[in-house]
Amino acid sequence: MGIIIIINKAYSILGTIIRNFIYVDEDSFALLYKAMVRRHSEYANLVLCPQKGDIKVIEKVQKKTSKLIISLKHLPYMERIKQASYVKI
């Protein structure tokens, strides 16, 4: 139950970023993601000690976020993470 609340908060913050920034370049978006969204997923990962299924839910947030970077949208998930210098959860 706790993981769902934290993930919903991460999605909410991601939605706020999308609504308030019409055009964001790759570096700025990565900075916003790491500062605002990523910390909620890391909190869920560290504090709640998620099971394997919970990690997949947390990675869905990162997967969706990496698709929002237009220059990386066409790449597979693992390539997007490498290009955007995200860390796999």
Helices and strands as residue ranges (DSSP letters): H 2-20, H 26-32, I 33-37, H 38-47, H 52-67, G 70-72, H 77-84
